[in-house]
């Protein structure tokens, strides 16, 4: 019998998140205040986040205990399964061994609840009654809606209007979990009203939605704000994924030669690879390759400048040192909405600068070609973001076929594409757009980096 | 630690389907030929089905081995998880222990692939190159598309036109797995062309789609037809679900007092309860309650006549003894499309006649109320069909709260509702229709039963 799924018993579920800041060869450059451009202090952040998360953001403790209440909720869907992709291997006729850790069985369909649940918990602990966040296509908003439902918190999601109108499914998900969701710009905040006065039909943007969610949070004592990627504490919460995978790969008597994952804000892939990279930092596994995959049309790491830039397009969020295409850069409308970000998690950028991870950019049509191949061999309909992983995995597996090497490839598969089928339809009917690297737009945006 | 998920290792996955026909106190009444009204012979069925499935239809062997190739495919998503619904129990403040076996993690999102994969395999073994089937909303068509992709078979799905136009997502699923899908009535068959000539804008019906799929299959030597529920061999393939659950309940040191599941054609729930009912037949567990849940608007078992009737609305399928609302009955357009069937699997009807299972009918609004409660406690967005289970489970759990009994309730949860969110939207916005029992329409349809 060929075991194609590795289950981890709940008694063996990791009880601690792994904090890479304990093992970084050099510390991270500090984030700066968007107004003063001085290093951020915890006090700058208290209107937005609970103190536990602020401390996690800068902690250098190696292991941070997952609160029992959070573990309890994790156990409604975790540990997730590690799969061996025998059928894909066979279709490719490759000696490579392909594994994928699949986060699509969370109730929200992705890795996002790993941090949503933790964030809701810490806010609840601090006496917060209500949270706000922004969402584009709705992946993050729906995950946080579930987290808030589980801890009895109110949630208001500011959803970019064009997505609100065009993609009702994730709005319905949020409402089913009890959140309220309004299109942004909304008349509920000053930022929203100002925009609606100027431009009543404004389709909205993630930058504006952030401004609304932050304004709502800082102007109410009972309310905090939440972010679903990029920040250190978000990546920290995602390490449950990689820690589980380490145990499951051990069950499979395997260790990865290559780990592949897509990066938008970076939290999904970091959640998988951070628990492995410590073996590379320690020198125990010098040859471990960690490949970050980006869209050709929004290649922050492969084409970005390593510089201090605003985390958001509205230039109101903290300034962080990262690879950036410029905070004013608006990526082409690829279907992988979660990868349309001008910057990248500072931790990933830092590790790339240190030569510990590599990055590659791929085209949208090639990405869906890989997604269809995966669907017809393994069955799973993959979200547009992790389809990026599949493209690079197939490329690497075909290199193994040529070289005859039986490498072990591990995919950080972040979730399903059940709400992204329109993109598959366009691919299958030959109508899927492709986008080149928008060099001129990036250059323009990179000319507008803040002076620090 | 409270273990909320029970995983079964793949080495412990059942290797045999359980055939209830070995243990029935009385044999099933034979199905009849729709033309001659004589008992069907295997020869009548060979244009449609491979011989292995025809033999399984009438087999009285207790255990039927799952072919290794089918097990191999099952292992891409099986064994599925048994959950303990601690959070729902707590919200209900009930001493009842609620478990649910969840089939929503199959790649198609339901229990349907359990038989789709097996049927594709047996057809492939018999040298068949191509299959046909009909589908309403697309749940079955998409599962068979996956099964056929895995065994390299072509598939043509005749999809009821109104669903084809209104619900593109499951069509895209089918196409992603490589099937071709046409709206029925189609110009590709005589049945379709005849209808289009009379009524060019005909919205289609399941009965007509069956006629097209059958005509396509019988007029081509390389093609067979496939059905996704009702038949004995379909229920047989679904017993993998209950056999797994038995092992998992043992891991949880529990045995159900009540098993709850919805019935449309009956294959989902039978797949769960048939492996348990043998303990009731043997006298070992005389008090085991098995509750079949139907929609109030289509209550085949609770309000049907036990009689010989056509399996399809077009009156071309075999005549079987079952509870029926009349093959001409057209159920109201409830969102649980999979429960809109005038009849019921003969095995379930027979067991009900023998007093071994009970049935209850519930209203659509109550069903979605239960679905939302489940979403906000357990997280999972449940399909409209298994939301019926949740309604009755909550009722039974609240009875336990009153009586103080800590009963063990097991739910046959057939899958997610990711493609049914519009129904949740209608419920949450107070616009969900409810439907009373359509007594007059049923009486009219029941007056047209065939004379046998």
Interface residues (C-beta under 8 A of the other chain):
Chain A: X1 X2 X3 X4 X5 X7 X8 X9 X10 X11 X71 X72 X75 X76 X77 X83 X87 X105 X106 X107 X108 X109 X113 X146 X149 X150 X168 X169 X172 X173 X175 X176 X177 X178 X372 X375 X376 X378 X379 X380 X381 X418 X419 X421 X422 X424 X425 X428
Chain B: X1 X2 X3 X4 X5 X7 X8 X9 X10 X11 X71 X72 X75 X76 X77 X83 X87 X105 X106 X107 X108 X109 X113 X146 X149 X150 X168 X169 X172 X173 X175 X176 X177 X178 X372 X375 X376 X378 X379 X380 X381 X418 X419 X421 X422 X424 X425 X428
